[in-house]
Structures are given as structure tokens and as C-alpha cells.
Amino acid sequence: MEHSRTVKLASGSLLLALSLLIPLAFGGFLGIQIGPGSATLASHVPTFLAMLYGPGVAFVVGLGSAIGFFMKLGLVVGFRAAMHIIVGVVGAYMLKRRMNFPHALVALTPLHAVLESLIVVLFGFSLRDAGLVVGGITAIHHLLDTTIAVAVWRLAFCKTPQQPSTRT
């Protein structure tokens, strides 16, 4: 999907603002916490949508998410959110190679879960907590946010049969 620089900048800026706003406004409120695992509904959506605009935009939006979670929920959750940078950049490259957006998001699920699991191990959590709790919660959360991101993508980028053709 080729975008003009202005559209890319404006869209990226709005997604960056959302990636900061979601953890700051809703972190701990629209979510669950189980041991070292947590999930804030829709927190991955800005990063997922940023992938559509390329690796650079995905990187910045993922970084914004990490900063928001560092500020609101602390070090462990902030480092887990920093994995959104890697997931977003890898996903953007998948899309550049012409992979379908929904398929790319589903394919990123194991990477996302493993990355967040490995981060909490560095903070002294057991492999059980890291793998089962964090990995499991991350995978489920990733798939829920994938559903939201795909719905937004379809509404924003895909034509519906009811829309008139833009050809003249």
C-alpha cells in the first residue's frame, strides 16, 4: 500500500497519539493483571495499524506504546510493551512482502508471545510464569486486538459492496 508522505505522517502521528493515550488513560482500567501478565484492551491496535504505513511508522508507534506503559504501569510492563516495536517492524516487513494484513497479524502471535515471555524472565520470573501466564495472556490479547485492528482496517481501507465506485 503506497501512501503520500503527508498521509503517512498524519496517520502515523494519530496512531502515535493513540499508542500513548491507551496506556495512560486506560492502562490498568481496561485490562487484567495476573502475576507478571497483563493485558490492556486495544493497546496493540495502533501498532498493528502502523504496520500498514511501513517499518518506520511501526517503530515510532511501538516506541510510543512502550513509553506510555513505562509511565503508567512501570518497568516490567514497559519493557514488555517495548516488544511492540519488534512486532510492528517485523509485521511491516511482512506486509511489504505482500502478505495479507490479517494473516500477518495472526502469524505474528507466537513471536509476540515469546518476546514478552522472555522479557519477564530477565526480571526474575519463573519459566512457568513467563511461558504460561505471560505468553498465554499475550497470545490471547494479541488475537483480540487483531480482531479489532482488522475490523478498523476493513472499515478504513477496504471498499464495501455498498460504496459507489470512485472511477469516473
Residue frames relative to the residue before (quaternion, step in Angstrom):
aa qw qx qy qz dx dy dz
M 1.0000 0.0000 0.0000 0.0000 0.00 0.00 0.00
E 0.1778 -0.8008 0.5674 0.0723 3.61 -0.51 1.18
H 0.0630 -0.8049 0.5900 -0.0061 3.56 -0.84 1.01
S 0.5185 -0.5992 0.4935 0.3588 3.53 -1.16 0.53
R 0.6417 -0.5447 0.3739 0.3895 3.56 -1.19 0.51
T 0.6435 0.5332 -0.3264 0.4417 3.60 1.01 -0.76
V 0.6578 0.4923 -0.3036 0.4824 3.58 0.94 -0.88
K 0.6425 0.5272 -0.3127 0.4598 3.56 0.98 -0.86
L 0.6727 0.4947 -0.2877 0.4690 3.59 0.92 -0.92
A 0.6814 0.4810 -0.2924 0.4678 3.59 0.87 -0.93
S 0.6724 0.4905 -0.2963 0.4685 3.58 0.90 -0.91
G 0.6510 0.5165 -0.3060 0.4645 3.55 0.96 -0.87
S 0.6463 0.5230 -0.3143 0.4582 3.57 1.00 -0.81
L 0.6603 0.4924 -0.3036 0.4790 3.58 0.96 -0.84
L 0.6620 0.4896 -0.3074 0.4771 3.59 0.97 -0.80
L 0.6112 0.5300 -0.3443 0.4764 3.60 1.07 -0.68
A 0.6439 0.5144 -0.3210 0.4666 3.59 0.93 -0.87
L 0.6625 0.4948 -0.3030 0.4738 3.60 0.96 -0.82
S 0.6525 0.5232 -0.3215 0.4440 3.58 0.99 -0.82
L 0.6575 0.4581 -0.3031 0.5158 3.59 1.19 -0.45
L 0.6728 0.5322 -0.2930 0.4221 3.56 0.94 -0.92
I 0.6373 0.5586 -0.3424 0.4056 3.60 0.89 -0.88
P 0.7278 0.3866 -0.2880 0.4877 3.67 0.69 -0.83
L 0.6678 0.5148 -0.3231 0.4297 3.60 0.94 -0.78
A 0.7456 0.3905 -0.2214 0.4926 3.60 0.96 -0.81
F 0.8262 0.2552 -0.0916 0.4939 3.56 0.95 -0.89
G 0.4370 0.7048 -0.4610 0.3159 3.62 1.25 -0.14
G 0.7925 0.2094 -0.1949 0.5386 3.54 -0.65 1.10
F 0.6920 0.4509 -0.2727 0.4934 3.60 1.22 -0.35
L 0.7705 0.2500 -0.1344 0.5708 3.59 0.85 -0.98
G 0.6619 0.5170 -0.2985 0.4533 3.54 0.96 0.74
I 0.3642 -0.6824 0.5802 0.2552 3.46 -1.41 -0.13
Q 0.1510 -0.7606 0.6243 0.0943 3.55 -1.25 0.50
I 0.0765 0.7613 -0.6380 0.0865 3.55 -0.77 1.11
G 0.8075 -0.1413 0.0521 0.5703 3.58 -0.26 1.26
P 0.8002 -0.2154 0.1676 0.5340 3.59 -0.79 -0.95
G 0.6087 0.5604 -0.3484 0.4405 3.59 1.28 -0.10
S 0.0788 0.7769 -0.6215 0.0625 3.52 -1.05 0.77
A 0.0731 -0.7812 0.6183 0.0459 3.53 -1.26 0.37
T 0.1076 -0.7564 0.6434 0.0478 3.56 -0.92 0.99
L 0.4736 -0.7133 0.4435 0.2650 3.55 -0.52 1.23
A 0.8512 0.1512 -0.1734 0.4717 3.55 -1.03 1.00
S 0.4315 0.7279 -0.4596 0.2696 3.64 1.17 0.06
H 0.6755 0.4758 -0.3000 0.4768 3.62 1.15 -0.45
V 0.5055 0.7054 -0.4063 0.2858 3.58 1.17 -0.53
P 0.6644 0.4854 -0.3487 0.4487 3.68 0.78 -0.78
T 0.6537 0.5015 -0.3191 0.4682 3.60 0.95 -0.81
F 0.6405 0.5226 -0.3309 0.4552 3.59 0.94 -0.83
L 0.6904 0.4614 -0.2857 0.4784 3.60 0.89 -0.88
A 0.6040 0.5662 -0.3532 0.4357 3.61 1.10 -0.65
M 0.5524 0.6169 -0.3885 0.4041 3.58 1.14 -0.56
L 0.6062 0.5809 -0.3433 0.4210 3.58 1.12 -0.63
Y 0.7160 0.4384 -0.2329 0.4909 3.58 1.22 -0.53
G 0.6943 -0.4882 0.2639 0.4582 3.58 1.27 0.13
P 0.7066 -0.4961 0.3207 0.3895 3.54 -1.31 0.35
G 0.6355 0.5470 -0.3363 0.4288 3.60 0.99 -0.76
V 0.6709 0.4755 -0.2869 0.4914 3.55 0.91 -0.93
A 0.6403 0.5248 -0.3248 0.4573 3.60 0.95 -0.84
F 0.6265 0.5422 -0.3278 0.4538 3.59 1.02 -0.82
V 0.7030 0.4720 -0.2723 0.4570 3.59 0.78 -1.05
V 0.6674 0.4883 -0.3060 0.4716 3.59 0.93 -0.83
G 0.6333 0.5122 -0.3283 0.4783 3.61 1.02 -0.72
L 0.6296 0.5250 -0.3212 0.4741 3.57 1.05 -0.76
G 0.6325 0.5313 -0.3223 0.4624 3.57 1.01 -0.80
S 0.6268 0.5314 -0.3239 0.4687 3.56 1.02 -0.80
A 0.6571 0.5110 -0.3044 0.4630 3.57 0.93 -0.93
I 0.6519 0.5100 -0.3176 0.4626 3.60 0.91 -0.88
G 0.6509 0.5231 -0.3145 0.4515 3.59 0.93 -0.87
F 0.6970 0.4566 -0.2767 0.4787 3.58 0.92 -0.87
F 0.5801 0.5517 -0.3754 0.4671 3.63 1.08 -0.60
M 0.6959 0.4895 -0.2740 0.4484 3.56 0.86 -0.99
K 0.7617 0.4055 -0.2070 0.4611 3.59 0.89 -0.90
L 0.8510 0.1891 -0.0458 0.4878 3.60 0.73 -1.03
G 0.6501 -0.5938 0.3034 0.3643 3.60 1.20 0.27
L 0.8135 -0.3731 0.2246 0.3855 3.44 -1.51 0.04
V 0.7052 0.4663 -0.2906 0.4481 3.62 0.69 -1.04
V 0.6905 0.4552 -0.2848 0.4847 3.58 0.81 -0.95
G 0.6229 0.5467 -0.3366 0.4470 3.60 1.05 -0.71
F 0.6736 0.4669 -0.2973 0.4898 3.59 0.97 -0.83
R 0.6063 0.5268 -0.3612 0.4738 3.59 1.07 -0.64
A 0.6669 0.4966 -0.3000 0.4676 3.59 0.96 -0.85
A 0.5729 0.5857 -0.3843 0.4254 3.60 1.13 -0.50
M 0.5638 0.5915 -0.3874 0.4267 3.60 1.20 -0.38
H 0.5064 0.6329 -0.4208 0.4074 3.60 1.28 -0.28
I 0.5714 0.5845 -0.3819 0.4313 3.59 1.15 -0.58
I 0.6937 0.4696 -0.2745 0.4721 3.57 0.80 -1.03
V 0.6564 0.5127 -0.3101 0.4583 3.57 0.88 -0.95
G 0.6747 0.5051 -0.2967 0.4490 3.59 0.91 -0.89
V 0.6774 0.4860 -0.2957 0.4664 3.58 0.91 -0.90
V 0.6447 0.5027 -0.3217 0.4776 3.60 0.93 -0.86
G 0.6585 0.5135 -0.3035 0.4588 3.58 0.95 -0.87
A 0.6378 0.5243 -0.3290 0.4583 3.59 0.99 -0.79
Y 0.6555 0.4882 -0.3150 0.4824 3.60 1.02 -0.75
M 0.5969 0.5449 -0.3623 0.4643 3.59 1.09 -0.63
L 0.6718 0.4883 -0.2915 0.4746 3.57 0.97 -0.85
K 0.6107 0.5420 -0.3498 0.4592 3.60 1.07 -0.67
R 0.6818 0.4487 -0.2779 0.5066 3.58 1.15 -0.61
R 0.5807 -0.6501 0.3258 0.3661 3.56 1.29 0.51
M 0.3490 0.7087 -0.5356 0.2984 3.60 1.05 0.60
N 0.5540 -0.6105 0.4662 0.3209 3.55 -1.09 0.77
F 0.5736 -0.6364 0.3958 0.3305 3.63 -0.89 0.94
P 0.6995 0.4432 -0.3108 0.4665 3.67 0.67 -0.89
H 0.6512 0.5147 -0.3221 0.4552 3.60 0.98 -0.79
A 0.6313 0.5277 -0.3329 0.4607 3.58 1.01 -0.77
L 0.6553 0.5126 -0.3196 0.4535 3.59 0.92 -0.85
V 0.6592 0.4861 -0.3117 0.4817 3.58 0.93 -0.83
A 0.6587 0.5190 -0.3106 0.4475 3.59 0.95 -0.84
L 0.6509 0.5278 -0.3111 0.4482 3.61 1.15 -0.55
T 0.4550 0.7296 -0.4301 0.2750 3.60 1.21 -0.36
P 0.7080 0.4416 -0.3067 0.4579 3.67 0.67 -0.91
L 0.6150 0.5428 -0.3510 0.4517 3.61 1.00 -0.77
H 0.6651 0.5151 -0.2947 0.4533 3.55 0.87 -0.99
A 0.6780 0.4942 -0.2903 0.4602 3.59 0.87 -0.96
V 0.6682 0.4932 -0.3059 0.4654 3.61 0.92 -0.86
L 0.6520 0.5226 -0.3263 0.4419 3.61 0.89 -0.87
E 0.6931 0.4606 -0.2864 0.4748 3.58 0.86 -0.90
S 0.6107 0.5398 -0.3462 0.4646 3.60 1.10 -0.61
L 0.6714 0.5050 -0.3002 0.4517 3.58 0.90 -0.90
I 0.6117 0.5614 -0.3521 0.4321 3.59 1.03 -0.71
V 0.7088 0.4543 -0.2943 0.4524 3.62 0.80 -0.89
V 0.5450 0.5845 -0.4063 0.4431 3.62 1.18 -0.41
L 0.6308 0.5449 -0.3242 0.4473 3.60 1.05 -0.77
F 0.6970 0.4393 -0.2628 0.5022 3.58 1.21 -0.46
G 0.6596 -0.5737 0.2862 0.3924 3.56 1.25 0.41
F 0.4616 0.6623 -0.4694 0.3576 3.59 1.18 0.20
S 0.5685 -0.6165 0.4261 0.3394 3.56 -1.12 0.68
L 0.6334 -0.5246 0.4046 0.3999 3.55 -1.25 0.37
R 0.6021 0.5552 -0.3533 0.4521 3.58 1.10 -0.67
D 0.6806 0.4714 -0.2893 0.4805 3.56 0.85 -0.99
A 0.6675 0.5117 -0.3042 0.4473 3.55 0.94 -0.89
G 0.7516 0.4254 -0.2294 0.4489 3.56 0.74 -1.05
L 0.7623 0.3886 -0.2157 0.4704 3.53 0.69 -1.08
V 0.7462 0.4083 -0.2388 0.4685 3.55 0.72 -1.05
V 0.7501 0.3814 -0.2333 0.4872 3.59 0.55 -1.13
G 0.6754 0.4963 -0.3013 0.4546 3.59 0.83 -0.93
G 0.6749 0.5003 -0.2888 0.4591 3.56 0.92 -0.91
I 0.6685 0.4835 -0.2989 0.4796 3.56 0.89 -0.94
T 0.6519 0.5197 -0.3220 0.4486 3.59 0.93 -0.87
A 0.6551 0.5125 -0.3224 0.4520 3.60 0.90 -0.86
I 0.6677 0.4828 -0.3018 0.4796 3.60 0.89 -0.90
H 0.6604 0.5092 -0.2970 0.4652 3.57 0.92 -0.95
H 0.6236 0.5405 -0.3288 0.4593 3.59 0.99 -0.85
L 0.6976 0.4707 -0.2767 0.4639 3.59 0.86 -0.93
L 0.6176 0.5193 -0.3505 0.4755 3.62 1.06 -0.65
D 0.6925 0.4570 -0.2769 0.4847 3.58 0.91 -0.90
T 0.5580 0.5724 -0.3849 0.4614 3.59 1.18 -0.48
T 0.6392 0.5276 -0.3187 0.4599 3.58 0.96 -0.88
I 0.6627 0.4901 -0.3009 0.4797 3.59 0.95 -0.88
A 0.6760 0.5052 -0.2977 0.4462 3.60 0.87 -0.97
V 0.6561 0.4977 -0.3158 0.4712 3.58 0.96 -0.81
A 0.6290 0.5225 -0.3383 0.4658 3.61 1.01 -0.74
V 0.6578 0.4887 -0.3066 0.4843 3.61 0.93 -0.86
W 0.6340 0.5362 -0.3188 0.4571 3.58 0.97 -0.89
R 0.6758 0.4890 -0.3026 0.4611 3.58 0.86 -0.91
L 0.6643 0.4928 -0.3050 0.4720 3.58 1.00 -0.77
A 0.7554 0.4215 -0.2169 0.4524 3.58 0.91 -0.90
F 0.8256 0.2872 -0.1106 0.4729 3.59 0.92 -0.85
C 0.7264 0.4177 -0.2426 0.4889 3.59 1.10 -0.51
K 0.4329 -0.6871 0.5197 0.2654 3.53 -1.00 0.84
T 0.2846 -0.7254 0.5983 0.1864 3.51 -1.12 0.71
P 0.6475 -0.5396 0.3506 0.4083 3.60 -1.12 0.47
Q 0.6536 0.5378 -0.3218 0.4242 3.62 1.10 -0.57
Q 0.5846 0.5918 -0.3807 0.4038 3.60 1.20 -0.40
P 0.4531 -0.6567 0.5189 0.3069 3.55 -1.04 0.73
S 0.5638 -0.5908 0.4593 0.3495 3.52 -1.19 0.57
T 0.3921 -0.7262 0.5124 0.2376 3.58 -1.06 0.72
R 0.4677 0.6623 -0.4549 0.3683 3.62 1.25 0.09
T 0.1886 -0.7761 0.5906 0.1156 3.53 -1.13 0.66
